[in-house]
Structures are given as C-alpha cells and as structure tokens.
Amino acid sequence: TTASQQLHNNTTALQYHTINPIASHFTAVMKFLPLAAIASLLPHSWAAEVQDTERQLTVTSDGPELCPNDFSKIHQVGNTPVTAPPIEIIEQNGSTVKFKISQIWTPQVAHEVIVQYQTGNMGEKKCEAFDDVPGGDELTFTATCGVTDPVTVVDIFIVDQEVDGDAHIPACCHSATTIDTVRYTYGIQCTPTCPEPEGDPDCPEVKLDFNSFPEYSYVYDDYWYDLGVKITGESKSSSSSKRHTPLPKKEFPIGSAWEDRYGFTENRKDRRSDDEWDTSLHNQAGGAVRVFNTNKPNRAGGNPKCDPNDDNDGDPDLGSPNQACPSGTPGKKSSGPGQGTGGESGQWKNCPSTLLGNVLVIQEGAKSCPDDSSEGGWITFDFNPAIAGEIQFTFAKVLDTDESNTPKIKVWKTGEDVNSNPSTNVYTTPKTGNNGLWQKSFKNDGTWKNRYKNLQRIQFEYHGSGSVAEISYKPSKCPPTAR
C-alpha cells in the first residue's frame, strides 16, 4: 500500500510495530494518512501501549456523510465509544485546517476536555484544557499540517466520571486529574478530498456576472432555456415606493434550438423591451430583478436613466471601483464612481482588477433610475433540472452589505420543498460596510463544498440594501451554450 492512497470506505486497518524502542517510532501502513505524517505526528506515548509483536487496529471514519475521507479516528485509549462525529471541518487550505469539536460525550457538563493539536510544520504541538464544558458546546481550533503532507493529527481527552478509561494525559497539558480519561486520536486532511458532483464530466463551470444584459434592464427568465436558470426577486417593503419586482406581460416562448434534446417545439425571442413589463405590478413574489451598472451608479456618474436635475439620483454605494482606488484601476473616475468607507481599504476593498460592471438589485420603486431597495428582500436562482440537472454552487460575489443584519445565502437541495425555509446550509455573509466588495469560493472550502452540492435553488436574502455581483456553479448536465 502506498502512502498516497486514500481511504476508499469507512473502515480500514492500521498496522504498526515498534521499530526503535528508544526513539518510540512506528511504521504505519494505511490508506488514509501519508506515512510521513503518521511517523512524525503520532504521540510518542503510544510506544508504551504497543507490544513487540504486530497488532492491528480498526480505523473508523466519523467524517461527514458526503466526504468520509477528510477525518478519521485512528486510535482510542479507553472503552467509551464515540456515538456521533465529534469533529466538523470549517475550512481547509492545504497548510492549515480549521475545525470544531463538539462535546458529545455527556448531555451534562463534562469535567474537562483537553485538545492537543499541531501548531508548527515540524511537529510542534499545543495543548488546551477546558473545564466544565456543557453538553453540545463547540470548541474551535486551527491546526497546521506537515511540510510535505497535508495532514494533521488531533488528540481529544475527555475527563469525566461518565467515561471509562485510564488514558495518559501529556505533561504539557498540566492536568492533575485522577478521574477516568479517554483519549481519541483523529487524523484530519488539510486539503478537501471530496469528489466532484456526479454528472457529465465535461460540463464547464458556469459564471453569471450579468454583463451580457443591457444596463438598466430587468432580468427574469432570460437564462431559463439556454442555461437552465431563472432569476427572480421579491421585496420586503410594504411601501410601493420602496419596491418594484414586476412580472412580464407574457412568458418567453420555448426555444426550438433545444427541441431535439428537450422536446421543446416553439421559438423563443430575445431580451424583453421596456414596454413588455407590467409596471403596475410593484411587488410580485417571483418578479424581475434590476440590472445596475456599477460604473454609472447615479446621475453624476453618467447614468442617463436618473434625474437630470439631481446628481445624487441613484446609489454611489453600489459604484465600482471605489473613489479611493489608485489611478489605473479599471473604471476609475476622479470622484468615484463608488463611494463608501467599506470599499476604500482593507479586506473589502472595492478595487477589482477587472471592471465589475453589472450587478443585480431589488429595484426601489417603479422609477427610471436603477437603485437598490433600502428595505431588503430576496434574489433567487432556480435551476431547470431538464437542462442543468443538479448544480454545485462554487462562488459568490456581493457588493455593499452595510446592514447590521447581513445577507444570508440559502440553498435547497434536489427534492426539498422550496416553499419551506431551509434550516441548514445557510451561509451568513460578513458586514462589509458601504461599498465593500465580498467574495467567497465554496469549492475550496471543505465544509461548504459538501453542503453546496446537488442543489435546485440558491437564494440571497437581504435585510437592507445590497446586490449580487456574481455567482458561479457547475451543472451535472451540460446546457446549451450561453448567448
């Protein structure tokens, strides 16, 4: 068995024997952890527990159902079993892994929980002890990996009268307990190992940045028959002056270009013109969202749809790039176009290397000038299973989340009732401040990569102003080429 092989099912075997009793080194042969990581990271105290003759342990994966290979229990001292996965991986980036440990051993307060994990790339360890940990409490850590192996090893010591064991606690943990102690040793991958979603392996990732739409237009079912996605909006405002998500006067006919594949028989038409919207419908659930040109956010920025007598008509919070960006930034103007402290500097700096262009907003009232509603709402992406199949959500970009209650990204998996609110798989975006630009890649995040597969709906919920600047996803079926 080579050290690079992966664990193919939830249990395998670990064989080890003493190579040098003085140095307490071991040879490990297993399908989950690379050899070098095991040799350098396993606690030296294991030597006292190993006989001269070869022994065999069962390695049981307690990992998430969709990605069982990313952490596994590789050793236990004591008799108390693990009844549920105690570890949840938050983020993996190859050199470190951020994870949570849940106190699952007793519904009451555990006397002491001790966690030993790697903090240096040469095997250095850190030990942290927590007294009186209630049942269900979560503890968060960030561990490092080996120089050559993207793996880290974590020891969890549970000290309580409710457990059965006599595990030795390392002296560096400074615990003087005489209560029963059980030790669980886990190996955690620092790089996600989950497979890509099933489906056509040649399907490319689809990027929706909305720059194919005419500026200031409304978007509804324009992508439904070529990419298999429908984009709709709904405002939270009770005032017609603060909301406008109109419905079209009639649906698009179905496109004959896809008759052979999907059984469609009618011809479709191109983008809707302004007079094809029922503008009397100010707030329809599942109505249209507005295209906002971030390089012309208001009258002063050159937006011809805004009031010619009011330079401030529009919203410079949604301008890009920010006025503080250096000269030479694509789209930079002398006074903006973007304005707001959130986008001036720091991690939400709004100075993209390519022109941001169009974003989607919930329109504030039935006025000519594009503007985002200050009272929030929902922008929803529904996917056509006949064209796109199931999708994996891979990337999101959001501009101007300045409310205290920041936007949430919600998803529905295939088969879930889209009329019910999902209680899980909800991602809360950070507060960027006025004009701040936030983006997140989910395909490189082990936790969210697993949760954001096999989807039929993605929804952005806003509690105030804000926009969707871009999403990307990978369909399980290859839709026709986008226009």
Disulfide bonds with the S-S distance in Angstrom:
Cys67-Cys194 1.98
Cys127-Cys173 1.79
Cys145-Cys190 1.72
Cys203-Cys478 2.13
Cys306-Cys369 1.96
Cys325-Cys351 1.85
